[in-house]
């Protein structure tokens, strides 16, 4: 007697925690992303490329949104001149920086007139955009952790072309310094 179960069983997912070049029967992130043909694998690589490409667009979009808030504030507000010998309260010499940070005075302080801050709706939008960007970064990281050479190359190429397309004319920052631009790109690793 033959078992009807063995004839209908689908091939298992090939998942390796070592570098691999698997194409057929690979699975990524979920069982539903089970690649059963070369065409599906090519589509997966193209999709991963565009996922990373889109993450570069989102990164630029978030920065442009922040710059737009700053530009609007600069246009709408008059520049207040203060004497150079007066220090803002946040820089008072009597308070040690660690004490200032631990007491959380920075959380409730009123910003200096020259500082640009976002309104509550703008801050909410910035937070949602950051959350999407952060989540997308972790999805890309999970794809990398499958150690599939084709997927990793797709991620790298997506990052390369995304950076080329979406940052070729990006201002470095408001003072023209490249250091601040690089600092914004390295949110996790200072």
Backbone as ProteinMPNN parsed JSONL, in Angstrom:
{"seq_chain_A": "XXXXXXXXXXXXXXXXXXXXXXXXXXXXXXXXXXXXXXXXXXXXXXXXXXXXXXXXXXXXXXXXXXXXXXXXXXXXXXXXXXXXXXXXXXXXXXXXXXXXXXXXXXXXXXXXXXXXXXXXXXXXXXXXXXXXXXXXXXXXXXXXXXXXXXXXXXXXXXXXXXXXXXXXXXXXXXXXXXXXXXXXXXXXXX", "coords_chain_A": {"N_chain_A": [[0.819, -1.176, 0.0], [0.572, 2.098, -0.944], [1.377, 5.242, 0.349], [-0.631, 8.098, 0.335], [0.173, 10.456, 1.292], [2.91, 11.001, 0.867], [3.142, 11.579, -1.84], [1.893, 14.02, -2.185], [3.271, 15.779, -0.661], [4.948, 18.822, -0.254], [8.134, 20.155, -1.293], [10.617, 20.764, 1.194], [11.678, 23.799, 2.82], [14.828, 25.236, 2.076], [16.995, 26.292, 4.324], [19.768, 27.957, 5.454], [22.309, 28.706, 7.766], [24.735, 29.355, 6.943], [26.914, 30.711, 4.442], [25.372, 30.626, 1.273], [24.204, 29.582, -1.993], [21.654, 28.9, -2.713], [18.751, 28.474, -4.729], [16.252, 27.311, -5.694], [13.513, 26.167, -3.754], [14.026, 27.78, -1.57], [13.35, 29.712, 1.335], [12.207, 32.776, 2.631], [11.92, 34.857, 5.37], [9.102, 34.162, 5.87], [7.007, 31.191, 5.729], [5.29, 31.438, 3.637], [6.754, 32.772, 1.737], [8.04, 30.996, -0.108], [10.217, 29.908, -2.397], [9.753, 28.429, -5.425], [10.577, 28.153, -8.015], [12.902, 29.141, -10.639], [12.142, 31.527, -11.768], [10.522, 32.639, -9.753], [12.518, 33.024, -7.883], [14.182, 34.865, -9.173], [12.356, 36.964, -9.285], [12.14, 37.412, -6.535], [14.723, 38.341, -5.938], [14.753, 40.695, -7.468], [12.634, 42.022, -6.229], [13.704, 42.329, -3.624], [15.87, 43.979, -4.218], [14.453, 46.327, -5.012], [13.132, 46.82, -2.618], [15.22, 47.589, -0.87], [16.158, 49.739, -2.357], [13.882, 51.376, -2.2], [13.998, 51.868, 0.528], [16.132, 53.608, 0.675], [15.045, 55.775, -0.664], [13.025, 56.424, 1.185], [14.593, 57.158, 3.373], [15.8, 59.517, 2.393], [13.472, 60.988, 1.938], [12.515, 61.325, 4.582], [14.551, 62.936, 5.641], [14.318, 65.188, 3.984], [11.797, 66.033, 4.729], [12.311, 66.823, 7.373], [14.131, 68.921, 6.795], [12.387, 70.632, 5.452], [10.672, 71.406, 7.502], [12.476, 72.876, 9.025], [13.205, 74.912, 7.178], [10.701, 76.18, 6.851], [10.285, 77.152, 9.43], [12.45, 78.927, 9.609], [11.731, 80.818, 7.705], [9.274, 81.799, 8.668], [9.797, 82.739, 11.261], [11.348, 85.438, 13.007], [14.755, 86.295, 13.223], [16.273, 86.143, 16.266], [18.519, 88.125, 17.93], [21.03, 87.621, 20.236], [23.197, 88.543, 22.923], [26.651, 87.714, 22.712], [27.931, 86.938, 24.991], [26.146, 85.805, 26.751], [24.934, 82.77, 28.02], [22.826, 80.084, 26.979], [20.245, 78.591, 29.023], [20.439, 75.828, 29.002], [23.124, 75.396, 28.783], [24.32, 76.105, 31.108], [27.028, 76.713, 33.302], [27.085, 75.639, 35.857], [25.912, 73.181, 36.076], [26.521, 69.787, 35.808], [27.006, 67.844, 32.847], [26.113, 65.129, 32.932], [24.401, 65.101, 35.129], [22.465, 66.874, 34.216], [21.444, 65.351, 32.062], [20.483, 63.022, 33.373], [18.503, 64.041, 35.07], [16.501, 64.631, 33.329], [15.698, 67.148, 32.433], [15.877, 68.127, 29.909], [13.81, 66.979, 28.55], [11.477, 68.312, 29.166], [12.038, 70.962, 28.75], [11.727, 74.298, 27.473], [12.287, 75.131, 24.148], [15.127, 76.994, 22.938], [14.84, 80.269, 21.455], [16.186, 80.332, 18.991], [16.306, 77.713, 18.221], [15.039, 75.072, 16.197], [12.084, 73.379, 16.268], [9.705, 70.729, 15.865], [6.148, 70.838, 15.313], [3.442, 69.314, 17.188], [1.782, 67.653, 15.441], [3.616, 67.459, 13.268], [5.757, 66.232, 14.55], [4.592, 63.792, 15.186], [4.199, 62.744, 12.597], [6.891, 62.589, 11.796], [7.735, 60.674, 13.64], [6.231, 58.42, 12.875], [7.226, 58.045, 10.267], [9.91, 57.51, 10.912], [9.564, 55.112, 12.326], [8.621, 53.409, 10.306], [10.864, 53.453, 8.624], [12.785, 52.361, 10.349], [11.672, 49.808, 10.888], [11.721, 48.744, 8.293], [14.468, 48.624, 7.917], [15.141, 46.557, 9.67], [13.806, 44.407, 8.477], [15.271, 44.187, 6.129], [17.703, 43.519, 7.297], [17.028, 40.996, 8.318], [16.683, 39.609, 5.921], [19.323, 39.623, 5.011], [20.375, 37.891, 6.894], [19.826, 35.361, 6.018], [21.93, 34.57, 4.578], [22.143, 34.181, 1.863], [23.773, 34.392, -1.107], [22.824, 35.607, -3.508], [20.633, 37.129, -2.637], [21.884, 38.837, -0.826], [23.617, 40.218, -2.556], [21.65, 41.465, -4.094], [20.548, 43.159, -2.145], [22.777, 44.805, -1.593], [23.224, 45.999, -4.108], [20.767, 47.325, -4.378], [21.005, 49.187, -2.295], [23.239, 50.621, -3.199], [22.387, 51.714, -5.744], [20.114, 53.053, -4.861], [21.225, 54.96, -3.115], [22.811, 56.343, -4.983], [20.82, 57.419, -6.699], [19.016, 58.826, -4.991], [20.503, 60.57, -3.413], [22.228, 62.173, -4.837], [22.065, 64.948, -5.245], [21.714, 65.943, -2.737], [21.735, 68.258, -0.085], [24.478, 68.637, 2.121], [24.268, 69.463, 4.802], [22.8, 72.049, 6.81], [24.841, 73.821, 7.36], [26.709, 73.106, 5.567], [28.479, 71.087, 6.135], [29.982, 67.948, 5.844], [30.156, 66.149, 7.904], [27.895, 66.219, 9.602], [25.947, 65.166, 7.918], [26.883, 62.554, 7.527], [26.671, 61.682, 10.139], [23.908, 61.61, 10.509], [23.289, 59.47, 8.845], [24.298, 57.301, 10.237], [22.696, 56.149, 12.461], [22.648, 54.188, 14.417], [25.219, 53.547, 15.247], [27.338, 55.127, 16.725]], "CA_chain_A": [[0.0, 0.0, 0.0], [1.349, 3.338, -0.99], [0.815, 6.338, 1.136], [-0.972, 9.257, -0.481], [0.781, 11.641, 1.901], [4.236, 11.288, 0.314], [3.017, 12.113, -3.191], [1.415, 15.4, -2.165], [4.105, 16.614, 0.207], [5.755, 19.799, -0.988], [9.526, 20.172, -0.854], [10.883, 21.592, 2.372], [12.489, 25.001, 2.614], [16.263, 25.155, 2.342], [17.443, 27.436, 5.118], [21.119, 27.697, 5.931], [22.934, 29.803, 8.5], [26.055, 29.502, 6.336], [26.84, 31.292, 3.105], [24.829, 29.663, 0.313], [23.734, 30.077, -3.284], [20.418, 28.177, -3.016], [17.741, 29.222, -5.479], [14.969, 26.608, -5.632], [13.092, 25.727, -2.418], [14.474, 28.67, -0.495], [12.28, 30.454, 2.001], [12.691, 33.996, 3.265], [11.095, 35.519, 6.388], [7.903, 33.39, 6.235], [6.769, 30.005, 4.893], [4.585, 31.853, 2.427], [7.754, 33.22, 0.767], [8.728, 29.763, -0.505], [10.59, 30.038, -3.803], [9.622, 27.097, -6.021], [11.098, 28.141, -9.385], [13.93, 30.156, -10.903], [11.43, 32.783, -11.997], [10.155, 33.186, -8.438], [13.739, 33.477, -7.224], [14.566, 36.114, -9.84], [11.416, 37.97, -8.786], [12.513, 37.719, -5.152], [15.927, 39.183, -5.977], [14.341, 42.011, -7.966], [11.848, 42.632, -5.156], [14.618, 42.73, -2.547], [16.575, 45.153, -4.743], [13.577, 47.49, -4.927], [12.862, 47.081, -1.201], [16.347, 48.369, -0.353], [16.109, 50.982, -3.128], [12.819, 52.175, -1.581], [14.436, 52.311, 1.858], [16.973, 54.789, 0.453], [14.105, 56.86, -0.948], [12.38, 56.795, 2.437], [15.59, 57.868, 4.172], [15.898, 60.876, 1.847], [12.185, 61.633, 2.179], [12.483, 61.73, 5.993], [15.47, 64.062, 5.809], [13.737, 66.351, 3.312], [10.7, 66.495, 5.582], [12.948, 67.575, 8.458], [14.656, 70.172, 6.245], [11.245, 71.492, 5.143], [10.238, 71.984, 8.779], [13.472, 73.89, 9.385], [13.07, 76.051, 6.258], [9.466, 76.903, 7.164], [10.524, 77.868, 10.685], [13.355, 80.033, 9.339], [11.008, 81.836, 6.954], [8.198, 82.361, 9.48], [10.296, 83.367, 12.491], [12.405, 86.437, 12.905], [15.968, 85.856, 13.9], [16.517, 86.887, 17.493], [19.94, 88.247, 18.226], [21.345, 87.71, 21.658], [24.603, 88.888, 23.129], [27.501, 86.529, 22.633], [28.45, 86.535, 26.298], [25.138, 85.123, 27.567], [24.788, 81.348, 27.711], [21.48, 79.559, 27.195], [20.089, 77.865, 30.292], [20.871, 74.444, 28.851], [24.576, 75.347, 28.82], [24.769, 76.731, 32.354], [28.25, 76.04, 33.737], [26.97, 75.066, 37.193], [25.313, 71.85, 36.038], [27.313, 68.762, 35.121], [26.205, 67.271, 31.756], [25.469, 63.872, 33.324], [23.285, 65.467, 36.011], [21.447, 67.439, 33.33], [20.829, 64.263, 31.302], [19.77, 62.109, 34.272], [17.308, 64.694, 35.619], [15.527, 64.731, 32.236], [15.24, 68.524, 32.207], [15.84, 68.306, 28.461], [12.549, 66.469, 28.032], [10.4, 69.271, 29.405], [12.491, 72.343, 28.601], [11.249, 75.097, 26.362], [13.429, 75.333, 23.259], [15.654, 78.341, 22.748], [14.199, 80.883, 20.287], [16.902, 80.048, 17.747], [16.193, 76.292, 17.893], [13.899, 74.676, 15.378], [11.415, 72.165, 16.739], [8.506, 70.419, 15.094], [4.878, 70.89, 16.031], [3.004, 67.972, 17.594], [1.464, 66.828, 14.263], [4.848, 67.192, 12.524], [6.531, 65.257, 15.313], [3.917, 62.505, 15.008], [4.534, 62.278, 11.25], [8.305, 62.214, 11.837], [7.84, 59.426, 14.402], [5.699, 57.343, 12.031], [8.209, 57.815, 9.204], [11.071, 56.854, 11.52], [9.182, 53.739, 12.655], [8.606, 52.664, 9.044], [12.261, 53.313, 8.192], [13.433, 51.451, 11.302], [11.148, 48.468, 10.623], [12.245, 48.317, 6.999], [15.879, 48.277, 8.128], [15.213, 45.232, 10.288], [13.408, 43.411, 7.477], [16.449, 44.017, 5.275], [18.681, 42.773, 8.093], [16.587, 39.598, 8.344], [17.003, 39.029, 4.617], [20.767, 39.39, 5.021], [20.713, 36.788, 7.794], [19.67, 34.075, 5.336], [23.255, 34.321, 4.001], [22.03, 33.79, 0.466], [24.605, 35.31, -1.879], [22.034, 36.372, -4.471], [19.829, 38.103, -1.894], [22.812, 39.839, -0.286], [24.026, 41.059, -3.687], [20.485, 42.291, -4.425], [20.484, 44.208, -1.117], [23.897, 45.733, -1.786], [22.958, 46.777, -5.32], [19.657, 48.229, -4.077], [21.548, 50.287, -1.492], [24.117, 51.411, -4.062], [21.623, 52.501, -6.703], [19.265, 53.964, -4.099], [22.069, 56.074, -2.663], [23.166, 57.124, -6.174], [19.661, 58.133, -7.235], [18.307, 59.699, -4.061], [21.343, 61.51, -2.662], [23.223, 62.832, -5.683], [21.978, 66.402, -5.095], [21.294, 66.228, -1.368], [22.633, 69.144, 0.668], [25.142, 67.905, 3.197], [23.492, 69.926, 5.95], [22.52, 73.48, 6.704], [26.084, 74.585, 7.423], [27.573, 72.624, 4.508], [29.464, 70.147, 6.665], [29.699, 66.541, 5.548], [30.138, 65.363, 9.141], [26.528, 66.084, 10.095], [25.246, 64.266, 7.012], [27.309, 61.194, 7.851], [26.143, 61.349, 11.46], [22.505, 61.252, 10.333], [23.215, 58.155, 8.217], [24.725, 56.262, 11.181], [21.866, 56.338, 13.642], [22.84, 53.171, 15.448], [26.598, 53.146, 15.545], [28.201, 56.298, 16.931]], "C_chain_A": [[0.865, 1.242, 0.0], [0.622, 4.428, -0.22], [0.545, 7.527, 0.221], [-0.331, 10.533, 0.063], [2.105, 11.999, 1.236], [4.157, 11.906, -1.078], [2.623, 13.583, -3.185], [2.262, 16.326, -1.299], [4.95, 17.561, -0.637], [7.183, 19.787, -0.454], [9.713, 21.133, 0.326], [11.737, 22.792, 1.985], [13.952, 24.709, 2.917], [16.659, 26.432, 3.074], [18.799, 27.085, 5.695], [21.639, 28.925, 6.664], [24.388, 29.974, 8.068], [25.862, 30.101, 4.952], [26.346, 30.241, 2.123], [24.384, 30.372, -0.955], [22.451, 29.342, -3.695], [19.468, 29.08, -3.802], [16.367, 28.57, -5.338], [14.751, 26.092, -4.207], [13.723, 26.535, -1.286], [13.253, 29.363, 0.084], [12.903, 31.666, 2.681], [11.598, 34.573, 4.151], [9.884, 34.695, 6.814], [7.762, 32.186, 5.304], [6.073, 30.375, 3.594], [5.535, 32.396, 1.357], [8.648, 32.027, 0.421], [8.961, 29.837, -2.006], [10.614, 28.645, -4.425], [10.139, 27.027, -7.454], [12.159, 29.229, -9.541], [13.294, 31.521, -11.134], [11.02, 33.448, -10.69], [11.39, 33.714, -7.718], [14.233, 34.781, -7.846], [13.653, 37.25, -9.386], [11.722, 38.376, -7.358], [13.732, 38.636, -5.109], [15.589, 40.595, -6.448], [13.529, 42.741, -6.898], [12.707, 43.118, -4.005], [15.409, 43.957, -2.972], [15.71, 46.397, -4.569], [13.169, 47.811, -3.489], [13.968, 47.95, -0.606], [16.415, 49.72, -1.062], [15.067, 51.928, -2.521], [13.214, 52.656, -0.194], [15.345, 53.528, 1.743], [16.109, 56.0, 0.104], [13.464, 57.349, 0.35], [13.334, 57.574, 3.335], [15.716, 59.317, 3.691], [14.607, 61.644, 2.102], [12.097, 62.143, 3.612], [13.379, 62.937, 6.231], [14.91, 65.319, 5.162], [12.558, 66.906, 4.108], [11.247, 67.317, 6.747], [13.474, 68.916, 7.963], [13.526, 71.144, 5.922], [10.699, 72.143, 6.41], [11.183, 73.11, 9.178], [13.33, 75.118, 8.494], [11.817, 76.863, 6.567], [9.635, 77.728, 8.42], [11.411, 79.08, 10.436], [12.657, 81.155, 8.585], [9.992, 82.538, 7.841], [8.682, 83.108, 10.714], [11.315, 84.446, 12.176], [13.591, 85.941, 13.698], [16.207, 86.77, 15.096], [18.011, 86.925, 17.762], [20.121, 88.387, 19.724], [22.821, 88.032, 21.793], [25.434, 87.622, 23.187], [28.007, 86.078, 23.988], [27.407, 85.86, 27.177], [24.993, 83.683, 27.095], [23.331, 80.936, 27.856], [21.436, 78.739, 28.476], [20.586, 76.423, 30.179], [22.385, 74.3, 28.924], [25.13, 75.978, 30.097], [25.973, 75.983, 32.913], [28.134, 75.359, 35.091], [26.453, 73.632, 37.183], [26.17, 70.896, 35.212], [26.449, 68.13, 34.027], [25.476, 65.984, 32.129], [24.267, 64.147, 34.224], [22.136, 66.019, 35.177], [20.707, 66.329, 32.578], [19.973, 63.364, 32.191], [18.488, 62.732, 34.817], [16.202, 64.884, 34.58], [14.947, 66.133, 32.08], [15.097, 68.807, 30.714], [14.504, 67.882, 27.87], [11.441, 67.511, 28.121], [10.799, 70.714, 29.16], [11.853, 72.999, 27.39], [12.438, 75.357, 25.443], [13.852, 76.796, 23.199], [14.986, 78.94, 21.515], [14.891, 80.553, 18.964], [16.813, 78.576, 17.338], [14.94, 76.022, 17.076], [13.349, 73.377, 15.937], [10.162, 71.945, 15.894], [7.274, 70.574, 15.971], [4.488, 69.459, 16.406], [2.591, 67.128, 16.383], [2.709, 66.495, 13.429], [5.695, 66.143, 13.234], [5.912, 63.86, 15.194], [4.256, 61.912, 13.639], [5.984, 61.821, 11.198], [8.486, 60.881, 12.564], [7.337, 58.236, 13.592], [6.685, 57.015, 10.911], [9.444, 57.102, 9.74], [10.766, 55.387, 11.817], [9.154, 52.869, 11.397], [10.033, 52.416, 8.57], [13.009, 52.305, 9.063], [12.982, 50.008, 11.054], [11.666, 47.899, 9.313], [13.711, 47.908, 7.112], [16.014, 46.885, 8.737], [14.754, 44.127, 9.343], [14.576, 43.134, 6.536], [17.521, 43.226, 6.014], [18.306, 41.289, 8.15], [16.882, 38.903, 7.019], [18.494, 38.732, 4.509], [21.113, 38.142, 5.819], [20.422, 35.411, 7.2], [20.96, 33.677, 4.629], [23.188, 33.807, 2.575], [22.769, 34.839, -0.364], [23.818, 36.177, -2.834], [21.208, 37.458, -3.773], [20.726, 39.207, -1.336], [23.289, 40.774, -1.396], [22.879, 41.976, -4.105], [20.335, 43.438, -3.435], [21.566, 45.26, -1.347], [23.67, 46.605, -3.022], [21.797, 47.751, -5.119], [20.118, 49.431, -3.269], [22.413, 51.204, -2.351], [23.309, 52.303, -4.995], [20.651, 53.455, -6.008], [20.034, 55.183, -3.622], [22.456, 56.962, -3.842], [22.0, 57.987, -6.651], [19.131, 59.18, -6.258], [19.19, 60.654, -3.272], [22.347, 62.255, -3.527], [23.198, 64.354, -5.54], [21.543, 66.821, -3.692], [22.268, 67.206, -0.712], [23.229, 68.373, 1.841], [24.504, 68.23, 4.532], [23.327, 71.42, 5.805], [23.771, 74.328, 6.77], [27.074, 74.128, 6.359], [28.614, 71.622, 4.952], [29.059, 68.718, 6.361], [29.565, 65.714, 6.812], [28.72, 65.165, 9.653], [25.717, 65.14, 9.221], [25.608, 62.817, 7.307], [26.758, 60.761, 9.198], [24.682, 60.937, 11.365], [22.358, 59.866, 9.72], [23.548, 57.033, 9.189], [23.976, 56.419, 12.497], [22.224, 55.373, 14.763], [24.255, 53.074, 15.978], [27.532, 54.334, 15.729], [29.39, 55.955, 17.765]], "O_chain_A": [[1.761, 1.409, 0.828], [-0.607, 4.482, -0.177], [1.402, 7.913, -0.573], [-0.296, 11.559, -0.616], [2.4, 13.181, 1.057], [5.033, 12.686, -1.451], [2.99, 14.319, -4.101], [1.992, 17.524, -1.218], [5.585, 17.149, -1.608], [7.413, 19.447, 0.707], [9.049, 22.165, 0.425], [12.422, 22.791, 0.961], [14.274, 24.024, 3.888], [16.652, 27.518, 2.495], [18.964, 26.051, 6.342], [21.428, 30.054, 6.222], [25.171, 30.648, 8.736], [24.784, 30.009, 4.365], [26.825, 29.107, 2.124], [24.212, 31.59, -0.984], [22.187, 29.178, -4.887], [19.396, 30.287, -3.568], [15.417, 29.222, -4.902], [15.687, 25.642, -3.546], [13.925, 26.027, -0.183], [12.252, 29.57, -0.603], [13.998, 31.584, 3.237], [10.465, 34.753, 3.703], [9.653, 34.538, 8.013], [8.334, 32.169, 4.214], [6.246, 29.708, 2.574], [5.159, 32.474, 0.187], [9.859, 32.06, 0.637], [8.013, 29.828, -2.791], [11.392, 27.786, -4.011], [10.142, 25.952, -8.053], [12.296, 30.113, -8.695], [13.848, 32.548, -10.741], [11.15, 34.662, -10.533], [11.323, 34.729, -7.025], [14.653, 35.694, -7.134], [14.115, 38.362, -9.132], [11.583, 39.545, -6.999], [13.768, 39.593, -4.337], [16.082, 41.575, -5.89], [13.715, 43.939, -6.686], [12.47, 44.198, -3.465], [15.601, 44.878, -2.178], [16.174, 47.408, -4.042], [12.887, 48.969, -3.178], [13.688, 48.932, 0.081], [16.699, 50.737, -0.429], [15.323, 53.12, -2.347], [12.808, 53.742, 0.221], [15.331, 54.393, 2.619], [16.404, 57.119, 0.524], [13.372, 58.554, 0.583], [12.931, 58.539, 3.985], [15.735, 60.239, 4.506], [14.647, 62.825, 2.446], [11.654, 63.269, 3.841], [12.998, 63.86, 6.95], [15.016, 66.405, 5.731], [12.352, 68.119, 4.15], [10.714, 68.379, 7.07], [13.29, 69.937, 8.625], [13.684, 72.353, 6.097], [10.306, 73.31, 6.388], [10.743, 74.173, 9.617], [13.333, 76.244, 8.99], [11.855, 78.093, 6.549], [9.185, 78.872, 8.481], [11.159, 80.15, 10.989], [12.963, 82.327, 8.804], [9.862, 83.761, 7.772], [8.01, 84.037, 11.163], [12.049, 84.361, 11.192], [13.446, 85.257, 14.711], [16.326, 87.988, 14.963], [18.676, 85.891, 17.813], [19.443, 89.176, 20.382], [23.599, 87.81, 20.866], [24.971, 86.583, 23.657], [28.47, 84.945, 24.126], [27.749, 85.38, 28.258], [24.938, 83.421, 25.894], [22.659, 81.4, 28.777], [22.462, 78.253, 28.952], [21.095, 75.862, 31.149], [22.885, 73.19, 29.109], [26.305, 76.345, 30.143], [25.953, 74.754, 32.994], [29.008, 74.569, 35.448], [26.552, 72.938, 38.195], [26.498, 71.176, 34.059], [25.262, 67.898, 34.256], [24.345, 65.766, 31.694], [23.23, 63.496, 34.092], [20.975, 65.675, 35.402], [19.481, 66.364, 32.469], [18.866, 62.985, 31.81], [17.493, 62.032, 35.007], [15.083, 65.259, 34.93], [13.809, 66.281, 31.635], [14.282, 69.637, 30.311], [14.107, 68.369, 26.811], [10.572, 67.58, 27.252], [9.978, 71.614, 29.345], [11.492, 72.337, 26.417], [13.498, 75.766, 25.917], [13.044, 77.706, 23.386], [14.6, 78.198, 20.611], [14.236, 80.501, 17.923], [17.202, 78.225, 16.224], [13.912, 76.676, 17.254], [14.074, 72.39, 16.061], [9.637, 72.878, 15.287], [7.338, 70.459, 17.195], [5.14, 68.505, 15.981], [3.012, 65.974, 16.293], [2.841, 65.373, 12.939], [6.279, 65.27, 12.593], [6.631, 62.864, 15.112], [4.562, 60.725, 13.529], [6.281, 60.776, 10.62], [9.298, 60.053, 12.15], [7.943, 57.165, 13.616], [6.95, 55.845, 10.636], [9.967, 56.193, 9.095], [11.607, 54.518, 11.589], [9.61, 51.726, 11.42], [10.374, 51.306, 8.162], [13.778, 51.49, 8.554], [13.807, 49.095, 11.014], [12.008, 46.72, 9.229], [14.141, 46.95, 6.47], [16.904, 46.122, 8.36], [15.272, 43.012, 9.41], [14.839, 41.983, 6.188], [18.174, 42.362, 5.429], [19.175, 40.424, 8.041], [17.286, 37.741, 7.0], [18.881, 37.696, 3.971], [22.041, 37.415, 5.464], [20.742, 34.396, 7.819], [21.068, 32.556, 4.131], [24.076, 33.079, 2.129], [22.433, 36.023, -0.328], [24.107, 37.367, -2.966], [21.102, 38.578, -4.273], [20.36, 40.382, -1.371], [23.357, 41.987, -1.199], [23.107, 43.14, -4.436], [20.03, 44.564, -3.83], [21.296, 46.46, -1.301], [23.899, 47.814, -2.981], [21.831, 48.871, -5.627], [19.684, 50.556, -3.515], [22.326, 52.427, -2.239], [23.521, 53.515, -5.032], [20.393, 54.549, -6.512], [19.545, 56.309, -3.715], [22.435, 58.188, -3.729], [22.187, 59.161, -6.971], [18.829, 60.303, -6.661], [18.669, 61.481, -2.524], [23.24, 62.913, -2.993], [24.239, 64.99, -5.703], [21.058, 67.935, -3.496], [23.482, 67.01, -0.772], [22.555, 67.558, 2.47], [24.23, 67.322, 5.317], [23.683, 71.99, 4.774], [23.768, 75.457, 6.28], [28.163, 74.691, 6.249], [29.548, 71.336, 4.204], [27.916, 68.327, 6.596], [28.916, 64.668, 6.791], [28.369, 64.069, 10.091], [24.885, 64.389, 9.73], [24.735, 61.95, 7.334], [26.413, 59.593, 9.38], [24.254, 60.017, 12.061], [21.405, 59.153, 10.035], [23.112, 55.902, 8.976], [24.561, 56.78, 13.519], [22.108, 55.719, 15.939], [24.46, 52.557, 17.076], [28.449, 54.512, 14.926], [30.222, 56.819, 18.038]]}, "name": "protein", "num_of_chains": 1, "seq": "XXXXXXXXXXXXXXXXXXXXXXXXXXXXXXXXXXXXXXXXXXXXXXXXXXXXXXXXXXXXXXXXXXXXXXXXXXXXXXXXXXXXXXXXXXXXXXXXXXXXXXXXXXXXXXXXXXXXXXXXXXXXXXXXXXXXXXXXXXXXXXXXXXXXXXXXXXXXXXXXXXXXXXXXXXXXXXXXXXXXXXXXXXXXXX"}
